[in-house]
Each structure stands twice: as structure tokens, then as C-alpha cells.
Amino acid sequence: MCGIVGYIGDKQAYPILLNGLKRLEYRGYDSAGIALHQNGKIHIIKQVGKIAALEEVVKEDEMQGTTGIAHTRWATHGEPNVTNAHPHTDCGGNIVLVHNGIIENYTVLRQMLQEKGHTFRTETDTEIIAHLIEEFYQNGTSFEEAFRLALNQVEGTYGLALITRHEPGKLYCARNGSPLVIGVGDQEYFVASDAAAIIAHTRNVIYLEDGEIAVVSRDGFITKTIQNEVITKKIEKINYDLERIEKAGYPHFMLKEIYEQPRTVADAMRGRLIEEEGVAKLGGLNQILHNVLRARKIFITACGTSYHAGLIGEYMIEEYCRIPVEVEYASEFRYRDPIIQDDNLVIVISQSGETADTLAALREAKRKGATVMGLVNVVGSTIARETHGGTYLHAGPEIGVASTKAFTSQVTALALLTIMIARTKTMSAEEGRRLIKELKQLPHKVEQALKTDSIIQEIAQKFKDKRNFLYLGRGYNYPVALEGALKLKEISYIHAEGYPAAEMKHGPIALIDEDMPVVVIATKDSTYEKIVSNIEEVKARQGRVIAVVSEDDDKLQDLVDYTIPIPQTENLFQPIISIIPLQLLAYHIAVLRGCDVDQPRNLAKSVTVE
């Protein structure tokens, strides 16, 4: 969601901050702003809309200064306008800060501060923090102490970066539930909510944990807890290249990431397959392997696309491992007091590793004594650090807001976990070898599925103006139908719903007529004949059917309106292939409709608030 960038050093801060904000555009935002120390004052400029709109109102020769902060805002409290855009200040304009997260007790704090004479200019919860620090500072404490005491009064989540006229040579930051990283350079330091914003300048970073603050100057930094306990932080290395967050000639990040999937699926398996033994090895689970292999029940919790990957994981694990699995939205899991026992395994899935609801579900599961494993893409993320063990996807940075390559990597990782567990139970070495042999073919088969792009472009042209879509699938392909519908609605703003094909008769069939496109995933598996019957039911009501079919399927050619042939694989791996044409269909329809594919309206890449 919101993005933070900060800089302190000897260089001009404005171009560093501006380029950092551009690196964070993928996270979703509706306004942007920059604040710089200039000749004893702090100069602030803000604008609604894209960063390009901010650039238009900035005169770069007026934006001189070597210390500053910047922000892209995704509105929570207060509508998107210049007043509510960050940075925000205290009464005197001496304390300037940017904030990611939500302050839950802001109403109480605002009332208290107003009674003490503070005047508020915005509708935001963020402004409270600046005034609260001001209040403590006016009472005679040091600025650092005022900063710390104010944070002790705040309830909620925050990633904060702050500059002040009281201490022009310092940059303050803090974290509680919203990610913040400090980049370490040569007598210069960077602050960001995502390492992508600072990788052009340094690979050396420290990750702040919840309840920690940092005071940064050109000469170094001090880290403490908000209880004033000094702590030592380890400097870590960012392990990906700048090139991996560039478009590499593609018109959109989303298309680039769709086409990266042959490689990212291979990377999710790399070094994890022992073919001769017919088993998968996940090194990140070594410390908890005993608990993973002996779990009597497994919970999978996630949000959005990751939830759909979890549904596929449920089908895999129950079929091959014979362990009961329950998949739940993290936003529900955290509030419904689930029955979790100490012999249960809870798998939390998140591309960013920072999803607020999933992180809260993780902590709830740990409180209840379960073993918690993470399945995340971002190295060093909060979920990666707080789980007992886990598996990285190694998909590289995913910039497009609508997740594509992370989904197929998640499903691949869940397949590896399934094989690993199943081989300790009833799966023979022979069957394990057969599945691993097929896994190794998946990157090539994904590449073959991408060759349907020209067919899909023609279909997209035919259906780009439709207002509703229905997606149907059965078995392993039912979650694919859900994910395909989600992709379309996310980036094209067309209403789309995914259903188990057999459930169509229990309501959705009433919607079907000649104006209703129905996308059916009809690859040859154990439910093939049944889904053919469901297609017949759609056609009997003049529905327009787009079918994703197996390459050798001649039966459906005359029955449906359009076919998209893809390679066949084992049932449990089929979603990795089946989703490819649905990602492309959503992409091409969105482009034809003139939508902002990489930054769809109202959405954010990393949802760090409830």
C-alpha cells in the first residue's frame, strides 16, 4: 500500500526520493508528497494523482536539500486530496512525517490534543502523531524522548519516517506492523517501506522489527525499542538485481511477469528435487520438520490470490497425504477463535510477507501453540521472520499489483510440500519419481501455454466490452476459475465470478444468455465428462463458451465458441498450466479497455492494513 522513502547524506535528496517513489508506484496510491530540509526550514510539496502530477508542480532548482522524506498515499482516513496527502506536520510546521498504517485510537488522541490547543488541518489519522510528538516536546523532553513517548501512546500499525527543524541533521523512523528498511551507504542512509526503492543505491540494509525506532544521521544510526532499550541490528544483503524490477521491453510489468513464469516455476523447484528417491526437500523446514511430517491437521490461511493457491494446496495434501486440511481467509481466521491444537500445522501464504491479516493470523496460530510455516516471496519480510520455518518462492520482485508469477510459484511450492509429506506416509518411491519427472516438465509446458497468446488476443477483442463473466471449473481447476475471475475483475473492472461448475445449476445458471461469456477450464481429468455436461447446459441457454482444453481434445471444438489448447499434466499440477491463458485473457481485455494494468484503481500490492 502506501510507500515511504527517506534520505540523509551529502547528495541532493530530491532526485533520490523521487526515483524511490517511482519504484514504489506498483504498491498502489492516490497522492504523493515530498519534504526537504532547506536553509533551516522544511519545504513540503504535495499533489493528488500520479507521481508525474507531483513532478509537474515541482521546480527542481527549488528542491535543494540533502535530507528529506517522501510518500505515496493510499487513502484510509480522509478522501484523496492535497490536504490529506503526506507529509503531515504539527501546529508549527516544525515536525514533518510520513506514515504507513492505521492509528486505531486516533479519535481519542485527537480530542485530547484539541483540548490542549492543537489545531488540525487534515482528516487523517497520521496528523495525530506529529501533534502528539509536539505536545511531549513542548513539555521539555528531548526530541528523541518525545518521539518515543508519543509512540507509546499510539495504538495501531505504523511505518514512520520523520524530519524536524529541531534536529535538522537527523532522520527518525519507527515500525510497528508496517514494514520499514534502512539502507546503509557510505556516509549516507536511506529509509524505505520496500527495498525496491533503494536498491539502486545500496544492497546493505537493516530491517526494523515491530516496536523499534531508529535515529539516523550522516555518521550512523542508533536503534532502540520504544521502551528505550538500545539494540544492535544486523546488516543484511539484498539478493536481487535492479534489472529484475525493470520492464525489460515489455509494455507492462504484469505481462513481463506472466512471461517470466517458465523461469519462476523452475526457480521454485531448483535444488529441491531428489529424483532418484522420488522426494522433495525443503531446507527452510529443517528446524520444524518433525512437526510438519506428524501434523494431524493442517490449516492454510491467506488472502486474495494466495488464498486460491491455498485451496489447491488443500486438494493436493488431502489427496496424497490423507491429512485433513482447512483453508480460510486470514481476515476471518484471526477473528473467529479457530480450534487449533499443538499438533496442528498452520501454513500462512503471502507474496509480500507483510499482509496485515495474514500476519495477524500467524500470530494467533502461534499463541495457540501450533507450528507455523510461511510460504512467502520477499526475503526478510515480517512473515518470513516470525514463522517457525518456511519456504521462499524465489520468484523475484513482483511489481504488477495483480499477482501472476507468485501464484504459480505458490502452487509449485505446495506441490513440493505435498510430495515431501506424502513420501513419509503412503506414496511409493516409484510414484514420487513419476511426479517429480512431471514437475521437471512444467516450465516447458508453461512456455507452451504462453504460445496461446495470439488466440487469446482475438478472444479478448470479441469480449472486451462485456460487463459480466462467469468462470467454471471442477476439482483442481475450481480454484483456477476463482483466480481467473479475480484477475479479470482486478485489472479490467468487469464483474466476474468463479464457481464450481456443478454449482452453476444452483443459481448462476439464471444469468446465462447470449450476452454472458462463460470461461470453462475443461482439461482432461477425472471430472472431464462431468464438465462437458455443464458446458452443454450453458450452450442450451445460448451462453458463449470459452474453453481452456487439453491439446489433444477434439471433442469440444464443435460444442464451444472458442478453445484455448494447453498442455496436459498430472491433475495436481494442472492449475499451474491452466491459469496461464486466464492471466493473459484478463491482461489483454484490460489493455483493450484502456485500464491501468499495473496499478488498477483502489488496489494495493502489499495490503498492510486491515
C-alpha positions in Angstrom: 0.0 0.0 0.0 1.4 3.4 0.9 5.1 3.9 0.1 7.8 5.6 2.2 11.3 6.8 1.1 13.8 8.8 3.1 17.3 10.0 2.6 20.1 11.7 4.7 23.6 12.2 3.3 25.7 14.6 1.2 23.8 14.2 -2.1 20.8 16.2 -3.3 17.8 14.3 -1.8 15.1 15.2 -4.3 16.1 13.0 -7.2 16.7 10.1 -4.9 13.4 10.5 -3.2 11.5 10.9 -6.5 13.1 7.9 -8.1 12.4 5.9 -4.9 8.7 6.8 -5.1 8.6 5.7 -8.7 10.0 2.3 -7.6 7.1 2.1 -5.2 4.3 3.0 -7.7 3.3 -0.6 -8.0 2.1 -0.7 -4.5 -1.0 1.5 -5.3 -1.6 5.1 -4.3 -3.7 8.1 -4.9 -1.4 11.1 -3.9 2.2 11.8 -3.3 4.4 14.3 -1.5 8.0 15.2 -0.6 9.5 17.2 2.2 13.1 18.6 2.3 15.3 20.4 4.8 16.1 23.8 3.2 18.1 26.6 4.9 16.7 26.0 8.3 13.1 25.4 7.0 11.3 22.3 5.8 9.8 22.7 2.3 6.8 20.5 1.5 5.1 19.8 -1.8 2.2 17.5 -2.3 -0.1 16.6 -5.2 -3.1 14.3 -5.9 -2.8 11.6 -8.5 0.3 10.0 -10.0 3.9 10.9 -9.2 4.0 12.5 -12.7 1.5 15.1 -11.4 3.8 15.9 -8.5 6.7 16.3 -10.9 4.8 18.8 -12.9 4.3 21.2 -9.9 7.9 20.8 -8.7 10.6 23.2 -9.8 13.7 21.1 -9.2 16.0 24.1 -8.6 13.8 25.0 -5.7 14.0 21.4 -4.2 17.5 21.7 -2.8 18.5 19.8 0.3 20.3 16.7 1.5 17.8 15.4 3.9 14.2 14.6 3.1 11.3 12.2 3.2 8.7 11.2 0.6 5.4 9.3 0.4 2.8 7.8 -1.8 -0.6 7.6 0.0 -3.4 5.0 -0.4 -6.3 6.7 1.4 -7.7 5.2 4.6 -8.8 8.2 6.7 -9.9 11.2 4.6 -10.5 11.4 0.9 -7.6 11.7 -1.6 -6.8 15.4 -1.8 -3.8 17.7 -1.4 -4.6 18.5 2.2 -4.8 14.8 3.2 -1.7 13.8 1.2 1.5 13.2 3.2 3.8 14.6 4.6 1.9 16.0 7.6 3.1 18.4 10.2 2.5 19.6 13.8 1.0 23.1 14.6 4.2 25.0 14.0 5.4 23.1 10.9 8.5 22.0 12.8 7.8 18.3 12.8 7.1 16.6 9.4 6.4 13.0 8.9 5.1 10.3 6.6 3.2 7.2 7.8 2.0 3.8 6.5 -0.6 2.1 8.6 -3.6 3.0 10.7 -3.8 4.6 14.1 -6.7 2.9 15.8 -7.1 5.3 18.8 -6.7 8.5 16.7 -10.2 9.8 17.7 -9.4 9.8 21.4 -5.9 11.2 20.8 -7.3 13.9 18.5 -9.9 15.0 21.1 -7.2 15.1 23.8 -4.9 17.2 21.7 -7.6 19.6 20.6 -8.4 20.2 24.3 -4.7 21.1 24.7 -4.9 23.7 22.0 -3.7 21.8 18.9 -5.2 22.7 15.6 -5.7 20.0 12.9 -5.7 20.7 9.2 -6.5 17.2 7.8 -8.9 14.3 8.1 -6.1 11.8 8.5 -5.1 9.7 11.5 -1.4 10.4 10.6 -1.5 14.0 11.6 -2.2 12.9 15.2 1.4 11.6 15.5 3.0 14.9 14.6 0.9 16.8 17.2 1.5 14.2 19.9 5.3 14.4 19.5 4.9 18.2 19.5 3.0 18.0 22.8 5.6 15.9 24.5 8.5 18.1 23.1 6.8 21.3 24.4 6.8 19.8 27.9 10.6 19.9 28.0 11.8 16.5 26.9 14.5 15.8 24.3 13.1 15.3 20.8 14.1 11.7 20.8 12.3 11.2 24.1 9.2 13.0 22.7 9.2 10.7 19.7 9.4 7.6 21.8 6.8 8.7 24.4 4.4 9.6 21.6 4.7 6.2 20.0 3.9 4.6 23.4 0.6 6.4 23.3 -0.3 5.2 19.8 -2.4 2.1 19.2 -2.4 0.6 15.7 0.1 0.0 12.9 2.8 2.3 11.6 5.9 2.6 9.5 7.2 6.2 10.1 9.8 8.5 8.7 10.2 11.9 10.2 12.4 15.0 9.9 12.3 18.1 12.2 13.6 21.6 12.4 14.5 20.9 16.0 17.2 18.4 14.8 18.0 19.1 11.1 20.8 16.6 11.0 18.7 13.6 11.9 16.0 11.4 10.3 13.8 9.5 12.7 11.9 6.3 11.8 9.9 3.6 13.6 8.0 0.5 12.8 5.0 -1.4 14.3 3.2 -3.8 11.9 4.1 -1.9 8.7 7.5 -2.8 7.1 10.4 -0.4 7.1 14.0 -1.0 6.0 17.1 1.2 6.4 19.7 1.2 3.6 23.3 1.7 4.7 25.6 3.6 2.3 28.9 5.4 2.5 28.1 8.3 5.0 24.5 8.3 3.7 21.4 6.4 4.7 18.1 5.5 3.1 14.8 4.6 4.6 12.0 2.8 2.7 8.9 0.7 3.1 10.2 -1.6 0.4 13.8 -2.4 -0.5 12.9 -1.9 -4.2 13.0 1.9 -3.6 16.7 1.9 -2.5 18.3 -1.0 -4.3 19.8 1.4 -6.9 21.9 3.0 -4.1 22.7 0.2 -1.7 22.3 -3.6 -1.1 23.2 -3.3 2.6 20.1 -3.0 4.7 18.7 -3.5 8.2 15.1 -4.4 8.8 13.3 -2.8 11.7 11.1 -5.1 13.8 7.9 -4.2 15.5 8.3 -1.8 18.4 11.7 -0.5 17.2 12.8 3.0 16.4 15.9 4.3 14.6 17.7 7.7 14.8 19.7 8.2 11.6 22.4 10.8 10.9 25.1 11.0 8.3 27.5 9.5 10.8 25.4 6.4 11.6 22.3 5.2 13.3 21.1 4.2 16.7 18.3 1.6 17.1 16.2 1.2 20.2 12.9 -0.2 21.3 10.1 2.2 22.2 10.8 1.2 25.8 14.3 2.9 25.3 16.3 -0.3 25.2 19.3 0.0 22.9 19.6 -2.8 20.4 22.2 -4.0 17.9 20.9 -4.6 14.3 22.5 -7.0 11.8 23.2 -5.6 8.3 21.8 -7.9 5.6 22.3 -8.1 1.9 19.5 -7.6 -0.7 19.8 -10.6 -3.0 18.2 -9.5 -6.3 19.3 -7.2 -9.1 17.9 -3.8 -10.2 17.2 -5.4 -13.6 14.6 -7.7 -12.1 12.4 -4.7 -11.2 12.6 -3.2 -14.7 10.1 -3.9 -17.6 12.8 -5.3 -19.9 11.0 -4.1 -23.0 7.5 -5.3 -22.1 4.7 -2.7 -22.1 3.6 -3.6 -18.6 5.1 -5.3 -15.6 2.1 -7.7 -15.5 2.9 -9.1 -19.0 6.6 -9.4 -18.2 5.7 -11.3 -15.0 3.3 -13.6 -16.9 6.1 -14.4 -19.4 8.6 -15.0 -16.6 6.7 -18.0 -15.3 8.7 -20.7 -17.1 11.7 -19.5 -15.2 10.0 -18.7 -11.8 8.3 -22.1 -11.7 11.7 -23.7 -12.3 13.2 -21.5 -9.6 10.6 -22.6 -7.1 11.8 -26.2 -7.6 15.5 -25.5 -8.1 17.7 -27.6 -5.7 14.6 -29.1 -4.0 14.0 -32.2 -6.0 15.8 -35.6 -5.3 14.6 -37.5 -8.3 16.3 -40.8 -7.6 14.5 -41.0 -4.2 11.2 -39.6 -5.5 11.1 -36.9 -2.8 11.2 -33.1 -2.4 13.5 -31.4 0.1 12.6 -28.0 1.6 15.6 -26.8 3.6 13.7 -24.0 5.3 11.7 -26.6 7.2 14.6 -28.4 8.7 14.0 -26.9 12.2 10.3 -27.9 12.3 10.4 -31.0 10.0 9.3 -33.4 12.8 6.2 -31.3 13.5 5.4 -30.8 9.8 5.6 -34.5 9.0 3.5 -35.5 12.0 0.8 -32.9 11.9 -2.7 -34.3 12.5 -4.4 -31.4 10.8 -3.3 -28.6 8.6 -4.7 -25.1 8.3 -3.9 -22.9 5.3 -4.6 -19.2 5.7 -4.1 -16.4 3.2 -5.8 -13.6 1.3 -6.8 -13.0 -2.3 -4.7 -14.9 -4.9 -2.7 -16.6 -2.1 -6.0 -18.0 -0.8 -6.7 -19.5 -4.1 -3.3 -21.2 -4.1 -4.1 -22.5 -0.6 -7.3 -24.1 -2.0 -5.2 -26.0 -4.5 -2.8 -27.0 -1.7 -5.8 -28.4 0.2 -6.7 -30.6 -2.7 -3.1 -31.8 -3.1 -2.5 -32.6 0.6 -5.7 -34.3 1.3 -5.5 -36.5 -1.8 -1.8 -37.5 -1.5 -1.1 -37.2 2.3 -4.6 -38.0 3.7 -4.3 -35.3 6.2 -7.4 -33.1 6.9 -6.8 -29.5 5.6 -8.9 -26.4 6.3 -8.3 -23.3 4.2 -9.5 -20.0 5.5 -9.3 -16.3 4.6 -6.8 -14.8 7.0 -9.2 -11.9 7.8 -11.7 -14.4 9.1 -9.2 -16.8 10.7 -7.9 -14.1 13.0 -11.3 -13.2 14.5 -13.2 -16.4 14.8 -11.2 -18.1 17.5 -10.4 -21.2 15.5 -9.8 -24.6 17.3 -6.1 -25.1 16.9 -4.1 -27.7 18.8 -0.4 -28.1 19.4 -0.1 -31.0 16.8 -1.6 -28.8 14.1 0.4 -27.2 11.3 -0.6 -23.7 10.1 0.6 -22.6 6.7 0.5 -18.9 6.0 0.8 -17.7 2.4 1.7 -14.2 1.3 3.6 -12.9 -1.7 4.9 -9.8 0.2 5.3 -11.4 3.6 3.7 -8.3 5.0 -0.1 -8.8 4.5 -1.6 -7.5 7.7 -4.5 -10.0 8.1 -2.1 -13.0 7.3 0.4 -11.7 9.8 -2.2 -11.4 12.5 -3.4 -15.0 11.7 0.2 -16.2 12.0 0.5 -14.6 15.5 -2.9 -16.0 16.6 -1.8 -19.5 15.5 1.5 -19.2 17.4 -0.4 -18.0 20.5 -2.5 -21.2 20.3 0.6 -23.4 20.2 0.6 -24.5 16.5 3.6 -25.0 14.4 3.5 -22.2 11.8 5.3 -22.3 8.4 5.4 -19.5 5.9 5.3 -19.6 2.2 6.4 -16.1 1.0 8.3 -14.5 -1.8 10.0 -11.5 -0.2 13.2 -12.4 1.7 13.5 -10.8 5.1 9.8 -10.0 5.3 7.9 -10.0 8.6 6.1 -13.3 8.0 9.4 -14.9 6.9 11.0 -13.8 10.2 8.1 -14.7 12.5 7.2 -18.2 11.3 8.9 -21.2 12.8 10.1 -22.2 9.4 9.1 -21.8 5.8 9.8 -21.8 2.1 10.8 -18.9 -0.1 9.2 -18.8 -3.6 12.3 -17.3 -5.3 10.0 -15.7 -7.9 11.9 -12.4 -7.8 10.2 -9.0 -7.3 6.6 -9.0 -8.4 5.7 -5.4 -9.4 2.3 -5.8 -11.0 -0.5 -5.3 -8.4 -2.4 -8.3 -9.9 -0.4 -11.3 -8.8 0.6 -13.8 -11.5 4.0 -15.4 -11.2 3.7 -15.6 -7.4 0.6 -17.7 -7.7 2.2 -20.3 -9.9 5.2 -20.4 -7.6 3.0 -20.8 -4.6 1.2 -23.8 -6.2 4.6 -25.3 -7.2 5.9 -24.9 -3.6 2.7 -26.5 -2.2 3.2 -29.4 -4.6 6.7 -29.9 -3.3 5.4 -29.9 0.3 2.8 -32.4 -0.7 5.3 -34.8 -2.2 7.6 -34.4 0.8 4.9 -35.3 3.3 3.3 -38.0 1.2 6.6 -39.9 0.8 6.7 -40.3 4.6 3.2 -41.8 4.5 1.8 -43.9 1.7 3.4 -42.6 -1.5 5.9 -45.1 -3.0 9.3 -44.0 -4.3 8.1 -45.0 -7.8 5.1 -42.7 -7.7 7.3 -39.9 -6.2 9.8 -40.3 -9.1 6.9 -40.2 -11.6 5.6 -36.9 -10.1 9.0 -35.3 -9.9 9.7 -36.2 -13.5 6.5 -34.5 -14.5 7.3 -31.5 -12.2 10.5 -31.0 -14.2 8.4 -30.7 -17.4 6.3 -27.9 -16.0 8.5 -25.0 -17.1 8.4 -26.2 -20.7 4.7 -26.7 -20.5 4.1 -23.2 -19.1 6.1 -21.9 -22.0 3.9 -23.9 -24.4 0.8 -22.4 -22.7 2.1 -18.9 -23.3 2.1 -19.6 -27.0 -1.7 -19.3 -26.9 -1.3 -15.6 -26.6 -2.4 -14.8 -30.2 -5.6 -16.9 -29.8 -6.3 -15.1 -26.6 -5.8 -11.6 -28.1 -8.5 -12.5 -30.7 -10.9 -13.7 -27.9 -10.2 -10.5 -25.9 -11.1 -8.3 -28.8 -14.5 -10.1 -29.1 -15.4 -9.9 -25.4 -13.7 -6.7 -24.2 -17.0 -4.8 -23.9 -18.9 -7.4 -21.9 -20.0 -6.4 -18.4 -20.1 -9.8 -16.8 -18.1 -13.1 -17.0 -18.7 -16.5 -15.4 -15.7 -18.8 -14.8 -16.3 -22.5 -14.2 -14.0 -25.3 -13.1 -14.1 -28.6 -11.2 -11.7 -30.4 -8.9 -8.2 -28.8 -9.1 -9.4 -26.4 -11.7 -12.2 -24.9 -9.5 -9.7 -22.6 -7.6 -8.3 -21.7 -11.1 -11.7 -20.5 -12.0 -11.8 -18.3 -8.9 -8.3 -17.0 -9.7 -9.2 -16.3 -13.3 -12.3 -14.3 -12.3 -10.3 -12.4 -9.7 -7.7 -11.4 -12.4 -10.3 -10.1 -14.7 -12.2 -8.0 -12.1 -8.9 -6.7 -10.6 -7.5 -5.1 -13.8 -10.4 -4.7 -16.2 -13.1 -3.7 -13.7 -15.5 -6.2 -15.3 -17.7 -8.1 -12.9 -16.6 -11.8 -12.9 -17.4 -14.7 -10.7 -15.8 -18.1 -10.3 -17.9 -21.2 -9.5 -17.6 -24.9 -9.2 -19.1 -26.0 -12.5 -21.7 -28.3 -10.9 -22.9 -25.4 -8.6 -23.9 -23.4 -11.7 -27.3 -25.0 -11.6 -27.9 -23.7 -8.1 -28.3 -20.0 -9.0 -25.8 -18.7 -11.6 -27.5 -20.5 -14.5 -30.2 -17.9 -14.2 -27.7 -15.3 -15.5 -26.8 -17.2 -18.7 -27.9 -15.8 -22.0 -26.3 -14.8 -25.3 -24.6 -11.9 -23.7 -22.9 -13.9 -20.9 -19.4 -15.2 -21.7 -18.6 -18.3 -19.7 -15.0 -19.4 -19.3 -14.7 -23.1 -18.6 -11.5 -24.9 -17.6 -12.1 -28.3 -19.2 -8.8 -30.1 -19.3 -8.9 -33.9 -19.4 -9.0 -35.2 -15.8 -11.3 -37.3 -13.7 -14.1 -34.7 -13.9 -13.9 -34.2 -17.7 -17.1 -35.9 -18.7 -19.0 -34.0 -16.0 -17.7 -30.6 -17.1 -18.7 -31.4 -20.7 -22.2 -31.9 -19.4 -22.0 -28.5 -17.7 -20.9 -26.9 -21.0 -23.9 -28.5 -22.7 -26.2 -26.8 -20.1 -24.6 -23.4 -20.8 -24.9 -23.9 -24.6 -28.6 -24.9 -24.2 -29.2 -21.4 -22.8 -27.3 -19.6 -25.6 -24.3 -18.9 -23.4 -21.0 -18.0 -25.1 -18.3 -20.6 -24.0 -14.6 -20.0 -24.0 -13.0 -23.3 -23.1 -9.5 -24.0 -21.8 -8.9 -27.5 -23.1 -6.1 -30.2 -23.4 -4.1 -30.0 -26.6 -5.4 -33.3 -27.9 -9.1 -32.6 -27.2 -11.2 -32.7 -30.4 -14.5 -33.3 -28.6 -15.1 -29.7 -27.6 -14.2 -28.0 -30.9 -17.8 -28.1 -32.2 -19.5 -27.6 -28.9 -17.9 -24.4 -27.6 -17.4 -21.0 -29.2 -13.7 -20.7 -28.6 -11.0 -23.1 -27.5 -7.6 -22.4 -25.9 -5.5 -25.6 -26.1 -2.9 -26.1 -23.4 -0.5 -29.0 -22.4 -1.8 -31.8 -20.2 -0.1 -32.7 -16.9 -0.8 -34.5 -13.7 -4.1 -33.4 -12.1 -2.4 -31.8 -9.1 0.0 -29.7 -11.3 -2.7 -28.7 -13.9 -3.6 -25.4 -12.2 0.0 -24.2 -12.9 -0.7 -24.6 -16.7 -4.5 -23.8 -16.7 -4.1 -20.3 -15.1 -1.7 -19.1 -17.8 -4.4 -18.4 -20.5 -6.7 -16.8 -17.9 -4.0 -14.4 -16.9 -3.4 -13.5 -20.5 -7.1 -13.1 -21.1 -7.5 -10.7 -18.2 -4.4 -8.7 -19.3 -5.5 -8.3 -23.0 -9.1 -7.3 -22.1 -7.8 -4.7 -19.6 -5.4 -3.3 -22.2 -8.1 -3.1 -24.8 -10.3 -1.3 -22.3 -7.6 1.3 -21.6 -7.1 0.3 -18.0 -4.0 0.9 -16.0 -2.9 -2.8 -15.9 0.0 -2.5 -13.4 -1.8 -0.1 -11.0 -5.5 -0.9 -11.0 -7.7 1.6 -9.2 -8.4 1.2 -5.5 -5.9 -1.7 -5.2 -2.5 -2.0 -3.5 0.2 -4.6 -3.9 1.0 -5.1 -0.3 -2.1 -4.8 2.0 -0.6 -3.7 5.3 -3.8 -2.6 6.9 -7.0 -4.5 7.8 
